[in-house]
């Protein structure tokens, strides 16, 4: 394999962008393991008393990840996140005002490999979420497993990450003053196994839990799509039924964490590595839908929001013309932006994905909804 090295005369700003993304990838893939190892070493060292005190703190603080977490605006505004944003670049596109008196579920699609769009837009202020939506507080839901890792749990909660347990989502949606935005990657870990350039597989048809909780608490639903999310990494071919996919599915059921075999670029070369490609990410959402408060759900009631989405599946292969947004000058290479089916991605009604049209790049794309 021929290795394509990066030129030596790269501007400093691009080096800083690469460094920012490198620390993010490290945090995502290895920081939890390092924190756990550090805690074990602390337990067997002369400083074991500190480990015991921290264990007591973990017990007293055990409900925090399901009670809104413990965010730090200082950490969310680190300058490193601006370099992270500019690496791709990352854009959060506002299409409608949100009422700070209501609570919302942002259904985030697709999951991608590392959820770069979800993290950059909702766990940092790099894209200006609080400026775009004053009075709103975003929370990104993450697998409960990670909130059991010493030290790591405290770090991720500073960014606004909370547990994806039912109790956690209910806590956010039941806030009487409103203003909470619970960002849920609907496809979850299994969707990461199908994240690759030029393909889109959504794990959505059997994902009803967030719909039930929205109905129970009278929250508003906002489908959100992150264009370019699947373009960031290549992934080994793993069709259903293959030995690799069988192993990945088995490990995912066992551990609750997906293990996609992905590759991107490196720090000093572009041919392989764990850094994402420099592909633009544009995150947009459709007009929100207000749900009536139904404290006691019946199976028929909880399924009804999915009926309209299911009825739209036959339309997924029929493109329709869309005009470009004037403020988005170019969307290179991202085939997801050509998806007119996304105009039908609605949990309750066949409305457009956004109030304004999305730019179109006509490129090949495979699309499926996981049954």
Secondary structure as UniProt FT lines:
FT   TURN            8..9
FT   HELIX           12..26
FT   HELIX           27..31
FT   HELIX           32..43
FT   TURN            46..47
FT   HELIX           48..60
FT   TURN            61..63
FT   HELIX           64..66
FT   TURN            67..68
FT   HELIX           73..76
FT   HELIX           80..88
FT   STRAND          90..92
FT   TURN            100..101
FT   STRAND          104..109
FT   TURN            112..114
FT   HELIX           116..122
FT   TURN            126..127
FT   HELIX           129..132
FT   TURN            134..135
FT   STRAND          137..142
FT   HELIX           144..148
FT   TURN            150..151
FT   HELIX           152..158
FT   TURN            159..160
FT   STRAND          161..163
FT   HELIX           166..173
FT   TURN            176..177
FT   STRAND          180..185
FT   TURN            186..187
FT   HELIX           188..192
FT   TURN            193..194
FT   TURN            197..198
FT   STRAND          199..203
FT   TURN            205..206
FT   HELIX           209..217
FT   STRAND          220..227
FT   HELIX           229..231
FT   STRAND          234..235
FT   TURN            240..241
FT   HELIX           243..255
FT   STRAND          262..263
FT   STRAND          281..285
FT   STRAND          289..290
FT   HELIX           299..311
FT   HELIX           313..317
FT   TURN            326..327
FT   HELIX           335..338
FT   HELIX           340..344
FT   STRAND          366..370
//
